[in-house]
Amino acid sequence: MAGAAPLLKQQRLDWTFRVLKAALVSSAKGGDYTPYESRP
């Protein structure tokens, strides 16, 4: 996920940070764990 924003920005040069963030957040899939847990 860490590299998704720069890759998306390369494809959509006219998008602002807010639009990029909204696109990433809205396309994320939920899980049954907290942000402090990691799954392999």
ZADO-575065 format. One record per atom (N, C-alpha, C, O): residue in three letters; atom name; x, y, z. Coordinates in steps of 0.02 Angstrom, whole numbers, plus 32768, in hexadecimal, padded with zeros to 4 digits. Example, Ala and Ser with C-alpha at 12.3 -4.5 7.8 and 13.67 -1.06 7.14 Angstrom:
<atoms>
resn ALA name N u 8294 v 7EE4 w 8186;
resn ALA name CA u 8267 v 7F1F w 8186;
resn ALA name C u 8294 v 7F5B w 8186;
resn ALA name O u 82C8 v 7F5A w 81A7;
resn SER name N u 8282 v 7F90 w 8162;
resn SER name CA u 82AC v 7FCB w 8165;
resn SER name C u 8285 v 8002 w 818A;
resn SER name O u 829E v 8039 w 8192;
</atoms>
This chain:
<atoms>
resn MET name N u 8029 v 7FC5 w 8000;
resn MET name CA u 8000 v 8000 w 8000;
resn MET name C u 802B v 803F w 8000;
resn MET name O u 8016 v 8073 w 7FE8;
resn ALA name N u 8067 v 803A w 801B;
resn ALA name CA u 8090 v 8075 w 8021;
resn ALA name C u 80A2 v 8094 w 7FDE;
resn ALA name O u 80AB v 80D1 w 7FD9;
resn GLY name N u 80A7 v 806C w 7FAA;
resn GLY name CA u 80B9 v 8086 w 7F69;
resn GLY name C u 807F v 8095 w 7F3B;
resn GLY name O u 8089 v 80A9 w 7F02;
resn ALA name N u 8042 v 808D w 7F54;
resn ALA name CA u 8007 v 8096 w 7F29;
resn ALA name C u 7FFD v 80E0 w 7F16;
resn ALA name O u 7FEC v 80EE w 7EDC;
resn ALA name N u 8007 v 810D w 7F44;
resn ALA name CA u 7FFB v 8154 w 7F36;
resn ALA name C u 802A v 816F w 7EFF;
resn ALA name O u 8012 v 8190 w 7ED0;
resn PRO name N u 806B v 8162 w 7F02;
resn PRO name CA u 8097 v 817A w 7ECC;
resn PRO name C u 8086 v 815C w 7E88;
resn PRO name O u 808A v 817F w 7E55;
resn LEU name N u 8073 v 811C w 7E87;
resn LEU name CA u 8060 v 80FD w 7E47;
resn LEU name C u 8021 v 811C w 7E2B;
resn LEU name O u 801C v 8128 w 7DEF;
resn LEU name N u 7FF1 v 8128 w 7E56;
resn LEU name CA u 7FB2 v 8147 w 7E41;
resn LEU name C u 7FBF v 818E w 7E29;
resn LEU name O u 7FA1 v 81A4 w 7DF8;
resn LYS name N u 7FEA v 81B2 w 7E4B;
resn LYS name CA u 7FFA v 81F7 w 7E39;
resn LYS name C u 801B v 81FA w 7DF4;
resn LYS name O u 8010 v 8229 w 7DCE;
resn GLN name N u 8044 v 81C8 w 7DE3;
resn GLN name CA u 8063 v 81C6 w 7DA1;
resn GLN name C u 802F v 81BF w 7D6A;
resn GLN name O u 8037 v 81DA w 7D33;
resn GLN name N u 7FFA v 819B w 7D78;
resn GLN name CA u 7FC5 v 8191 w 7D46;
resn GLN name C u 7F94 v 81CB w 7D43;
resn GLN name O u 7F77 v 81D9 w 7D0E;
resn ARG name N u 7F8B v 81EE w 7D7B;
resn ARG name CA u 7F5A v 8224 w 7D7F;
resn ARG name C u 7F7C v 8264 w 7D97;
resn ARG name O u 7F74 v 8278 w 7DD0;
resn LEU name N u 7FA1 v 8283 w 7D6B;
resn LEU name CA u 7FC9 v 82BE w 7D7D;
resn LEU name C u 7F9E v 82F9 w 7D94;
resn LEU name O u 7FB6 v 8323 w 7DBB;
resn ASP name N u 7F60 v 82FD w 7D7D;
resn ASP name CA u 7F35 v 8335 w 7D8F;
resn ASP name C u 7F11 v 832C w 7DD1;
resn ASP name O u 7EF0 v 835B w 7DE9;
resn TRP name N u 7F15 v 82F1 w 7DF0;
resn TRP name CA u 7EF2 v 82E5 w 7E2F;
resn TRP name C u 7F17 v 8306 w 7E69;
resn TRP name O u 7F55 v 8305 w 7E6C;
resn THR name N u 7EF1 v 8323 w 7E97;
resn THR name CA u 7F0F v 8341 w 7ED3;
resn THR name C u 7F1A v 830A w 7F08;
resn THR name O u 7F04 v 82D1 w 7EFF;
resn PHE name N u 7F3C v 831C w 7F3E;
resn PHE name CA u 7F48 v 82ED w 7F74;
resn PHE name C u 7F06 v 82D3 w 7F91;
resn PHE name O u 7EFF v 8297 w 7F9E;
resn ARG name N u 7ED6 v 8300 w 7F99;
resn ARG name CA u 7E95 v 82EB w 7FB5;
resn ARG name C u 7E71 v 82B9 w 7F88;
resn ARG name O u 7E52 v 828A w 7FA1;
resn VAL name N u 7E74 v 82C4 w 7F47;
resn VAL name CA u 7E54 v 8295 w 7F19;
resn VAL name C u 7E77 v 8252 w 7F1A;
resn VAL name O u 7E57 v 821E w 7F19;
resn LEU name N u 7EBA v 8253 w 7F1B;
resn LEU name CA u 7EE0 v 8214 w 7F1E;
resn LEU name C u 7ECF v 81ED w 7F5E;
resn LEU name O u 7EC3 v 81B1 w 7F5B;
resn LYS name N u 7ECD v 8210 w 7F96;
resn LYS name CA u 7EBE v 81F0 w 7FD5;
resn LYS name C u 7E78 v 81D2 w 7FD5;
resn LYS name O u 7E6D v 819A w 7FEB;
resn ALA name N u 7E48 v 81F8 w 7FBB;
resn ALA name CA u 7E03 v 81E0 w 7FB7;
resn ALA name C u 7DFE v 81A2 w 7F8C;
resn ALA name O u 7DD9 v 8173 w 7F9C;
resn ALA name N u 7E22 v 81A0 w 7F55;
resn ALA name CA u 7E21 v 8166 w 7F28;
resn ALA name C u 7E3E v 8129 w 7F4B;
resn ALA name O u 7E23 v 80F2 w 7F43;
resn LEU name N u 7E74 v 8132 w 7F70;
resn LEU name CA u 7E93 v 80FA w 7F93;
resn LEU name C u 7E67 v 80E1 w 7FCD;
resn LEU name O u 7E60 v 80A5 w 7FD6;
resn VAL name N u 7E4C v 810F w 7FF3;
resn VAL name CA u 7E23 v 80FD w 802C;
resn VAL name C u 7DE2 v 80DA w 8016;
resn VAL name O u 7DCD v 80A9 w 8034;
resn SER name N u 7DC3 v 80F4 w 7FE2;
resn SER name CA u 7D83 v 80D8 w 7FCB;
resn SER name C u 7D8B v 8094 w 7FAA;
resn SER name O u 7D5B v 806E w 7FA5;
resn SER name N u 7DC8 v 8084 w 7F94;
resn SER name CA u 7DD3 v 8043 w 7F74;
resn SER name C u 7DF0 v 800F w 7FA3;
resn SER name O u 7DFB v 7FD6 w 7F90;
resn ALA name N u 7DFE v 8023 w 7FE1;
resn ALA name CA u 7E1A v 7FF5 w 8012;
resn ALA name C u 7DE5 v 7FC2 w 8028;
resn ALA name O u 7DAA v 7FD1 w 802B;
resn LYS name N u 7DFD v 7F86 w 8038;
resn LYS name CA u 7DD0 v 7F52 w 8050;
resn LYS name C u 7DD9 v 7F4A w 809B;
resn LYS name O u 7E12 v 7F49 w 80B3;
resn GLY name N u 7DA3 v 7F45 w 80BF;
resn GLY name CA u 7DA6 v 7F3D w 8107;
resn GLY name C u 7DBB v 7EF7 w 811C;
resn GLY name O u 7DB5 v 7EC8 w 80F6;
resn GLY name N u 7DD4 v 7EF3 w 8158;
resn GLY name CA u 7DE9 v 7EB2 w 8174;
resn GLY name C u 7DCE v 7EA9 w 81BA;
resn GLY name O u 7DAF v 7ED6 w 81D5;
resn ASP name N u 7DDA v 7E70 w 81D6;
resn ASP name CA u 7DC3 v 7E62 w 8219;
resn ASP name C u 7DFA v 7E6B w 824D;
resn ASP name O u 7DFD v 7E46 w 827F;
resn TYR name N u 7E26 v 7E9B w 8242;
resn TYR name CA u 7E5D v 7EA8 w 8270;
resn TYR name C u 7E65 v 7EF3 w 827A;
resn TYR name O u 7E4C v 7F1B w 8253;
resn THR name N u 7E87 v 7F05 w 82AF;
resn THR name CA u 7E92 v 7F4B w 82BE;
resn THR name C u 7ECF v 7F65 w 8297;
resn THR name O u 7EF6 v 7F3C w 827E;
resn PRO name N u 7ED9 v 7FA6 w 8293;
resn PRO name CA u 7F13 v 7FC1 w 826F;
resn PRO name C u 7F55 v 7FAE w 828F;
resn PRO name O u 7F8A v 7FB4 w 8270;
resn TYR name N u 7F53 v 7F97 w 82CE;
resn TYR name CA u 7F91 v 7F86 w 82F1;
resn TYR name C u 7FA5 v 7F3D w 82EA;
resn TYR name O u 7FDA v 7F29 w 8300;
resn GLU name N u 7F7A v 7F16 w 82CB;
resn GLU name CA u 7F8A v 7ED0 w 82BE;
resn GLU name C u 7FA3 v 7ECA w 8276;
resn GLU name O u 7F91 v 7EF1 w 824B;
resn SER name N u 7FCE v 7E99 w 826B;
resn SER name CA u 7FE4 v 7E8D w 8227;
resn SER name C u 7FD4 v 7E44 w 8214;
resn SER name O u 7FD7 v 7E17 w 823E;
resn ARG name N u 7FC4 v 7E3C w 81D6;
resn ARG name CA u 7FB4 v 7DF8 w 81BE;
resn ARG name C u 7FE6 v 7DE7 w 8187;
resn ARG name O u 7FF5 v 7E11 w 815C;
resn PRO name N u 8001 v 7DAB w 8189;
resn PRO name CA u 8031 v 7D97 w 8154;
resn PRO name C u 8012 v 7D91 w 8110;
resn PRO name O u 8035 v 7D81 w 80E0;
</atoms>
